[in-house]
Amino acid sequence: MDVTVHIPDDIAARLAQNGADLSRLALESLALEEYKNGHLTKPELRKMLNLGRIALDGFLKSHHVFDEYTFEDFEAERRALKELGF
């Protein structure tokens, strides 16, 4: 789907002054916000932004979005590694 966003010319010119691709910026902003709100999964975010797994991790980190990692997650990984002999 194509979406059109109307931005006043003077503001668009200022935002694009450093060479920013405003279409890409708008897509990334929308996708990131919807991911943070729980409306997109990581695979859907990767698909929307056409990014590989490692590139997506870098994208999220650059926007200060980190996966929740609980003590239970740590314990599950520790048990799995122990079962493998590590």
N, CA, C and O atoms as a printed pandas DataFrame, in Angstrom:
     atom_number atom_name residue_name chain_id  residue_number  x_coord  y_coord  z_coord
0              1         N          MET        A               1    0.846   -1.172    0.000
1              2        CA          MET        A               1    0.000    0.000    0.000
2              3         C          MET        A               1    0.890    1.233    0.000
3              4         O          MET        A               1    1.903    1.291    0.696
4              5         N          ASP        A               2    0.502    2.185   -0.769
5              6        CA          ASP        A               2    1.193    3.468   -0.768
6              7         C          ASP        A               2    0.403    4.447    0.092
7              8         O          ASP        A               2   -0.826    4.487    0.044
8              9         N          VAL        A               3    1.121    5.224    0.867
9             10        CA          VAL        A               3    0.519    6.232    1.734
10            11         C          VAL        A               3    1.157    7.570    1.406
11            12         O          VAL        A               3    2.375    7.661    1.251
12            13         N          THR        A               4    0.347    8.594    1.301
13            14        CA          THR        A               4    0.852    9.931    1.005
14            15         C          THR        A               4    0.753   10.785    2.260
15            16         O          THR        A               4   -0.272   10.806    2.941
16            17         N          VAL        A               5    1.839   11.487    2.548
17            18        CA          VAL        A               5    1.873   12.387    3.697
18            19         C          VAL        A               5    2.161   13.786    3.173
19            20         O          VAL        A               5    3.117   13.997    2.427
20            21         N          HIS        A               6    1.337   14.726    3.566
21            22        CA          HIS        A               6    1.531   16.101    3.122
22            23         C          HIS        A               6    2.317   16.873    4.181
23            24         O          HIS        A               6    1.897   16.978    5.334
24            25         N          ILE        A               7    3.454   17.406    3.771
25            26        CA          ILE        A               7    4.319   18.201    4.644
26            27         C          ILE        A               7    4.533   19.537    3.947
27            28         O          ILE        A               7    4.836   19.565    2.754
28            29         N          PRO        A               8    4.385   20.628    4.656
29            30        CA          PRO        A               8    4.645   21.932    4.032
30            31         C          PRO        A               8    6.044   21.954    3.403
31            32         O          PRO        A               8    6.999   21.420    3.967
32            33         N          ASP        A               9    6.145   22.576    2.232
33            34        CA          ASP        A               9    7.390   22.573    1.466
34            35         C          ASP        A               9    8.587   23.086    2.262
35            36         O          ASP        A               9    9.675   22.516    2.180
36            37         N          ASP        A              10    8.394   24.153    3.029
37            38        CA          ASP        A              10    9.528   24.711    3.763
38            39         C          ASP        A              10   10.033   23.742    4.837
39            40         O          ASP        A              10   11.236   23.644    5.077
40            41         N          ILE        A              11    9.106   23.031    5.478
41            42        CA          ILE        A              11    9.511   22.062    6.498
42            43         C          ILE        A              11   10.151   20.842    5.843
43            44         O          ILE        A              11   11.163   20.338    6.330
44            45         N          ALA        A              12    9.572   20.367    4.750
45            46        CA          ALA        A              12   10.145   19.223    4.037
46            47         C          ALA        A              12   11.554   19.530    3.558
47            48         O          ALA        A              12   12.444   18.684    3.651
48            49         N          ALA        A              13   11.758   20.731    3.049
49            50        CA          ALA        A              13   13.095   21.121    2.572
50            51         C          ALA        A              13   14.098   21.119    3.718
51            52         O          ALA        A              13   15.235   20.677    3.554
52            53         N          ARG        A              14   13.678   21.612    4.873
53            54        CA          ARG        A              14   14.584   21.649    6.031
54            55         C          ARG        A              14   14.897   20.235    6.511
55            56         O          ARG        A              14   16.041   19.928    6.845
56            57         N          LEU        A              15   13.872   19.370    6.546
57            58        CA          LEU        A              15   14.085   18.001    7.011
58            59         C          LEU        A              15   14.976   17.196    6.046
59            60         O          LEU        A              15   15.736   16.324    6.466
60            61         N          ALA        A              16   14.866   17.503    4.768
61            62        CA          ALA        A              16   15.652   16.784    3.764
62            63         C          ALA        A              16   16.996   17.442    3.484
63            64         O          ALA        A              16   17.767   16.959    2.654
64            65         N          GLN        A              17   17.274   18.531    4.168
65            66        CA          GLN        A              17   18.487   19.312    3.908
66            67         C          GLN        A              17   19.762   18.476    4.034
67            68         O          GLN        A              17   20.698   18.656    3.255
68            69         N          ASN        A              18   19.804   17.577    4.996
69            70        CA          ASN        A              18   21.006   16.765    5.183
70            71         C          ASN        A              18   20.996   15.510    4.321
71            72         O          ASN        A              18   21.786   14.592    4.540
72            73         N          GLY        A              19   20.105   15.474    3.349
73            74        CA          GLY        A              19   20.045   14.336    2.430
74            75         C          GLY        A              19   19.125   13.218    2.885
75            76         O          GLY        A              19   19.131   12.134    2.302
76            77         N          ALA        A              20   18.340   13.468    3.916
77            78        CA          ALA        A              20   17.439   12.448    4.434
78            79         C          ALA        A              20   16.378   12.082    3.396
79            80         O          ALA        A              20   15.855   12.945    2.691
80            81         N          ASP        A              21   16.078   10.809    3.321
81            82        CA          ASP        A              21   14.998   10.301    2.475
82            83         C          ASP        A              21   13.734   10.350    3.319
83            84         O          ASP        A              21   13.519    9.487    4.171
84            85         N          LEU        A              22   12.901   11.351    3.086
85            86        CA          LEU        A              22   11.729   11.556    3.931
86            87         C          LEU        A              22   10.743   10.390    3.859
87            88         O          LEU        A              22   10.077   10.087    4.849
88            89         N          SER        A              23   10.643    9.741    2.717
89            90        CA          SER        A              23    9.755    8.575    2.612
90            91         C          SER        A              23   10.242    7.461    3.525
91            92         O          SER        A              23    9.450    6.842    4.236
92            93         N          ARG        A              24   11.545    7.207    3.503
93            94        CA          ARG        A              24   12.112    6.160    4.351
94            95         C          ARG        A              24   11.998    6.542    5.825
95            96         O          ARG        A              24   11.682    5.701    6.667
96            97         N          LEU        A              25   12.253    7.795    6.129
97            98        CA          LEU        A              25   12.148    8.278    7.504
98            99         C          LEU        A              25   10.727    8.092    8.038
99           100         O          LEU        A              25   10.539    7.664    9.177
100          101         N          ALA        A              26    9.741    8.413    7.221
101          102        CA          ALA        A              26    8.340    8.253    7.632
102          103         C          ALA        A              26    8.008    6.772    7.839
103          104         O          ALA        A              26    7.344    6.415    8.812
104          105         N          LEU        A              27    8.464    5.918    6.934
105          106        CA          LEU        A              27    8.225    4.479    7.060
106          107         C          LEU        A              27    8.859    3.941    8.336
107          108         O          LEU        A              27    8.216    3.211    9.090
108          109         N          GLU        A              28   10.118    4.300    8.580
109          110        CA          GLU        A              28   10.814    3.822    9.777
110          111         C          GLU        A              28   10.123    4.311   11.045
111          112         O          GLU        A              28    9.981    3.556   12.008
112          113         N          SER        A              29    9.699    5.559   11.048
113          114        CA          SER        A              29    9.031    6.116   12.225
114          115         C          SER        A              29    7.721    5.393   12.515
115          116         O          SER        A              29    7.439    5.048   13.662
116          117         N          LEU        A              30    6.930    5.166   11.485
117          118        CA          LEU        A              30    5.667    4.460   11.653
118          119         C          LEU        A              30    5.906    3.031   12.137
119          120         O          LEU        A              30    5.287    2.582   13.102
120          121         N          ALA        A              31    6.802    2.327   11.465
121          122        CA          ALA        A              31    7.077    0.933   11.812
122          123         C          ALA        A              31    7.612    0.815   13.233
123          124         O          ALA        A              31    7.185   -0.060   13.985
124          125         N          LEU        A              32    8.534    1.679   13.602
125          126        CA          LEU        A              32    9.122    1.633   14.930
126          127         C          LEU        A              32    8.062    1.894   16.004
127          128         O          LEU        A              32    8.019    1.192   17.014
128          129         N          GLU        A              33    7.230    2.874   15.796
129          130        CA          GLU        A              33    6.191    3.199   16.774
130          131         C          GLU        A              33    5.205    2.041   16.922
131          132         O          GLU        A              33    4.801    1.707   18.035
132          133         N          GLU        A              34    4.824    1.440   15.818
133          134        CA          GLU        A              34    3.882    0.320   15.876
134          135         C          GLU        A              34    4.524   -0.910   16.525
135          136         O          GLU        A              34    3.836   -1.671   17.205
136          137         N          TYR        A              35    5.821   -1.113   16.327
137          138        CA          TYR        A              35    6.531   -2.204   17.002
138          139         C          TYR        A              35    6.564   -1.957   18.507
139          140         O          TYR        A              35    6.292   -2.861   19.297
140          141         N          LYS        A              36    6.898   -0.733   18.897
141          142        CA          LYS        A              36    6.964   -0.396   20.326
142          143         C          LYS        A              36    5.596   -0.532   20.992
143          144         O          LYS        A              36    5.516   -0.862   22.175
144          145         N          ASN        A              37    4.526   -0.284   20.249
145          146        CA          ASN        A              37    3.167   -0.409   20.783
146          147         C          ASN        A              37    2.646   -1.840   20.750
147          148         O          ASN        A              37    1.520   -2.106   21.169
148          149         N          GLY        A              38    3.471   -2.765   20.247
149          150        CA          GLY        A              38    3.076   -4.171   20.211
150          151         C          GLY        A              38    2.168   -4.543   19.060
151          152         O          GLY        A              38    1.549   -5.607   19.074
152          153         N          HIS        A              39    2.079   -3.668   18.051
153          154        CA          HIS        A              39    1.211   -3.947   16.907
154          155         C          HIS        A              39    1.939   -4.658   15.776
155          156         O          HIS        A              39    1.303   -5.140   14.839
156          157         N          LEU        A              40    3.254   -4.729   15.852
157          158        CA          LEU        A              40    4.067   -5.443   14.868
158          159         C          LEU        A              40    5.010   -6.386   15.588
159          160         O          LEU        A              40    5.526   -6.068   16.660
160          161         N          THR        A              41    5.232   -7.549   14.992
161          162        CA          THR        A              41    6.233   -8.472   15.510
162          163         C          THR        A              41    7.578   -8.133   14.876
163          164         O          THR        A              41    7.643   -7.353   13.926
164          165         N          LYS        A              42    8.644   -8.719   15.402
165          166        CA          LYS        A              42    9.961   -8.488   14.800
166          167         C          LYS        A              42    9.996   -8.945   13.346
167          168         O          LYS        A              42   10.513   -8.212   12.503
168          169         N          PRO        A              43    9.465  -10.133   13.014
169          170        CA          PRO        A              43    9.464  -10.521   11.588
170          171         C          PRO        A              43    8.695   -9.544   10.706
171          172         O          PRO        A              43    9.104   -9.278    9.576
172          173         N          GLU        A              44    7.590   -9.008   11.210
173          174        CA          GLU        A              44    6.830   -8.028   10.431
174          175         C          GLU        A              44    7.614   -6.733   10.278
175          176         O          GLU        A              44    7.595   -6.112    9.216
176          177         N          LEU        A              45    8.299   -6.328   11.334
177          178        CA          LEU        A              45    9.124   -5.122   11.265
178          179         C          LEU        A              45   10.247   -5.306   10.259
179          180         O          LEU        A              45   10.536   -4.406    9.470
180          181         N          ARG        A              46   10.882   -6.476   10.290
181          182        CA          ARG        A              46   11.945   -6.773    9.310
182          183         C          ARG        A              46   11.403   -6.691    7.887
183          184         O          ARG        A              46   12.049   -6.137    6.997
184          185         N          LYS        A              47   10.211   -7.247    7.681
185          186        CA          LYS        A              47    9.599   -7.248    6.350
186          187         C          LYS        A              47    9.279   -5.826    5.905
187          188         O          LYS        A              47    9.571   -5.450    4.770
188          189         N          MET        A              48    8.683   -5.038    6.793
189          190        CA          MET        A              48    8.331   -3.653    6.445
190          191         C          MET        A              48    9.549   -2.838    6.064
191          192         O          MET        A              48    9.516   -2.055    5.115
192          193         N          LEU        A              49   10.641   -3.032    6.824
193          194        CA          LEU        A              49   11.835   -2.220    6.613
194          195         C          LEU        A              49   12.851   -2.886    5.683
195          196         O          LEU        A              49   13.887   -2.302    5.367
196          197         N          ASN        A              50   12.547   -4.112    5.249
197          198        CA          ASN        A              50   13.436   -4.864    4.363
198          199         C          ASN        A              50   14.849   -4.954    4.956
199          200         O          ASN        A              50   15.838   -4.621    4.304
200          201         N          LEU        A              51   14.910   -5.412    6.207
201          202        CA          LEU        A              51   16.182   -5.527    6.910
202          203         C          LEU        A              51   16.424   -6.969    7.330
203          204         O          LEU        A              51   15.481   -7.695    7.644
204          205         N          GLY        A              52   17.675   -7.378    7.337
205          206        CA          GLY        A              52   18.045   -8.659    7.887
206          207         C          GLY        A              52   18.005   -8.605    9.401
207          208         O          GLY        A              52   17.818   -7.540    9.990
208          209         N          ARG        A              53   18.183   -9.770   10.036
209          210        CA          ARG        A              53   18.081   -9.849   11.495
210          211         C          ARG        A              53   19.098   -8.957   12.196
211          212         O          ARG        A              53   18.749   -8.215   13.115
212          213         N          ILE        A              54   20.346   -9.027   11.767
213          214        CA          ILE        A              54   21.390   -8.238   12.419
214          215         C          ILE        A              54   21.180   -6.748   12.167
215          216         O          ILE        A              54   21.362   -5.932   13.070
216          217         N          ALA        A              55   20.800   -6.396   10.953
217          218        CA          ALA        A              55   20.532   -4.989   10.643
218          219         C          ALA        A              55   19.355   -4.469   11.461
219          220         O          ALA        A              55   19.363   -3.321   11.908
220          221         N          LEU        A              56   18.338   -5.316   11.658
221          222        CA          LEU        A              56   17.188   -4.897   12.461
222          223         C          LEU        A              56   17.610   -4.668   13.906
223          224         O          LEU        A              56   17.187   -3.692   14.526
224          225         N          ASP        A              57   18.444   -5.562   14.452
225          226        CA          ASP        A              57   18.931   -5.364   15.817
226          227         C          ASP        A              57   19.664   -4.032   15.941
227          228         O          ASP        A              57   19.477   -3.311   16.922
228          229         N          GLY        A              58   20.487   -3.704   14.966
229          230        CA          GLY        A              58   21.186   -2.423   14.970
230          231         C          GLY        A              58   20.235   -1.250   14.865
231          232         O          GLY        A              58   20.416   -0.236   15.538
232          233         N          PHE        A              59   19.225   -1.382   14.026
233          234        CA          PHE        A              59   18.217   -0.335   13.880
234          235         C          PHE        A              59   17.512   -0.087   15.203
235          236         O          PHE        A              59   17.354    1.059   15.623
236          237         N          LEU        A              60   17.087   -1.163   15.860
237          238        CA          LEU        A              60   16.383   -1.019   17.134
238          239         C          LEU        A              60   17.283   -0.401   18.198
239          240         O          LEU        A              60   16.852    0.475   18.948
240          241         N          LYS        A              61   18.515   -0.850   18.262
241          242        CA          LYS        A              61   19.444   -0.297   19.256
242          243         C          LYS        A              61   19.712    1.180   18.994
243          244         O          LYS        A              61   19.824    1.970   19.931
244          245         N          SER        A              62   19.814    1.551   17.727
245          246        CA          SER        A              62   20.074    2.957   17.405
246          247         C          SER        A              62   18.904    3.858   17.803
247          248         O          SER        A              62   19.063    5.070   17.948
248          249         N          HIS        A              63   17.730    3.253   17.977
249          250        CA          HIS        A              63   16.543    4.005   18.411
250          251         C          HIS        A              63   16.207    3.705   19.874
251          252         O          HIS        A              63   15.103    3.986   20.340
252          253         N          HIS        A              64   17.171    3.133   20.584
253          254        CA          HIS        A              64   17.034    2.852   22.024
254          255         C          HIS        A              64   15.847    1.955   22.335
255          256         O          HIS        A              64   15.137    2.165   23.319
256          257         N          VAL        A              65   15.637    0.942   21.478
257          258        CA          VAL        A              65   14.594   -0.047   21.697
258          259         C          VAL        A              65   15.297   -1.376   21.946
259          260         O          VAL        A              65   15.978   -1.910   21.071
260          261         N          PHE        A              66   15.118   -1.895   23.148
261          262        CA          PHE        A              66   15.798   -3.122   23.541
262          263         C          PHE        A              66   14.768   -4.168   23.927
263          264         O          PHE        A              66   13.731   -3.854   24.510
264          265         N          ASP        A              67   15.070   -5.426   23.590
265          266        CA          ASP        A              67   14.185   -6.522   23.978
266          267         C          ASP        A              67   14.185   -6.666   25.487
267          268         O          ASP        A              67   15.209   -6.482   26.144
268          269         N          GLU        A              68   13.031   -6.997   26.021
269          270        CA          GLU        A              68   12.933   -7.249   27.448
270          271         C          GLU        A              68   13.604   -8.594   27.726
271          272         O          GLU        A              68   13.295   -9.593   27.077
272          273         N          TYR        A              69   14.496   -8.615   28.666
273          274        CA          TYR        A              69   15.228   -9.823   29.022
274          275         C          TYR        A              69   15.094   -9.997   30.524
275          276         O          TYR        A              69   15.686   -9.256   31.309
276          277         N          THR        A              70   14.303  -10.992   30.908
277          278        CA          THR        A              70   13.992  -11.172   32.315
278          279         C          THR        A              70   14.936  -12.170   32.969
279          280         O          THR        A              70   15.704  -12.857   32.295
280          281         N          PHE        A              71   14.866  -12.238   34.283
281          282        CA          PHE        A              71   15.648  -13.219   35.022
282          283         C          PHE        A              71   15.225  -14.629   34.604
283          284         O          PHE        A              71   16.061  -15.530   34.539
284          285         N          GLU        A              72   13.955  -14.823   34.326
285          286        CA          GLU        A              72   13.464  -16.132   33.871
286          287         C          GLU        A              72   14.090  -16.505   32.529
287          288         O          GLU        A              72   14.410  -17.672   32.301
288          289         N          ASP        A              73   14.267  -15.528   31.639
289          290        CA          ASP        A              73   14.942  -15.781   30.366
290          291         C          ASP        A              73   16.373  -16.240   30.613
291          292         O          ASP        A              73   16.849  -17.192   29.994
292          293         N          PHE        A              74   17.053  -15.549   31.527
293          294        CA          PHE        A              74   18.428  -15.899   31.862
294          295         C          PHE        A              74   18.501  -17.322   32.417
295          296         O          PHE        A              74   19.364  -18.105   32.019
296          297         N          GLU        A              75   17.600  -17.648   33.328
297          298        CA          GLU        A              75   17.599  -18.989   33.931
298          299         C          GLU        A              75   17.326  -20.062   32.874
299          300         O          GLU        A              75   17.949  -21.123   32.904
300          301         N          ALA        A              76   16.420  -19.807   31.957
301          302        CA          ALA        A              76   16.119  -20.776   30.897
302          303         C          ALA        A              76   17.345  -20.998   30.016
303          304         O          ALA        A              76   17.644  -22.135   29.651
304          305         N          GLU        A              77   18.050  -19.937   29.677
305          306        CA          GLU        A              77   19.268  -20.082   28.882
306          307         C          GLU        A              77   20.349  -20.818   29.663
307          308         O          GLU        A              77   21.064  -21.650   29.105
308          309         N          ARG        A              78   20.471  -20.509   30.964
309          310        CA          ARG        A              78   21.473  -21.166   31.794
310          311         C          ARG        A              78   21.204  -22.665   31.857
311          312         O          ARG        A              78   22.132  -23.462   31.722
312          313         N          ARG        A              79   19.938  -23.064   32.061
313          314        CA          ARG        A              79   19.586  -24.485   32.115
314          315         C          ARG        A              79   19.864  -25.169   30.779
315          316         O          ARG        A              79   20.374  -26.288   30.746
316          317         N          ALA        A              80   19.530  -24.502   29.690
317          318        CA          ALA        A              80   19.762  -25.088   28.366
318          319         C          ALA        A              80   21.253  -25.294   28.118
319          320         O          ALA        A              80   21.658  -26.331   27.594
320          321         N          LEU        A              81   22.058  -24.323   28.489
321          322        CA          LEU        A              81   23.508  -24.462   28.315
322          323         C          LEU        A              81   24.066  -25.572   29.206
323          324         O          LEU        A              81   24.958  -26.315   28.796
324          325         N          LYS        A              82   23.542  -25.679   30.412
325          326        CA          LYS        A              82   23.987  -26.738   31.327
326          327         C          LYS        A              82   23.684  -28.107   30.755
327          328         O          LYS        A              82   24.505  -29.020   30.844
328          329         N          GLU        A              83   22.500  -28.254   30.164
329          330        CA          GLU        A              83   22.097  -29.538   29.542
330          331         C          GLU        A              83   23.014  -29.872   28.370
331          332         O          GLU        A              83   23.233  -31.046   28.072
332          333         N          LEU        A              84   23.549  -28.857   27.706
333          334        CA          LEU        A              84   24.464  -29.082   26.592
334          335         C          LEU        A              84   25.901  -29.311   27.046
335          336         O          LEU        A              84   26.785  -29.575   26.231
336          337         N          GLY        A              85   26.125  -29.208   28.357
337          338        CA          GLY        A              85   27.461  -29.461   28.889
338          339         C          GLY        A              85   28.332  -28.246   29.011
339          340         O          GLY        A              85   29.547  -28.382   29.157
340          341         N          PHE        A              86   27.770  -27.072   28.957
341          342        CA          PHE        A              86   28.558  -25.852   29.092
342          343         C          PHE        A              86   28.519  -25.327   30.504
343          344         O          PHE        A              86   29.131  -24.301   30.799
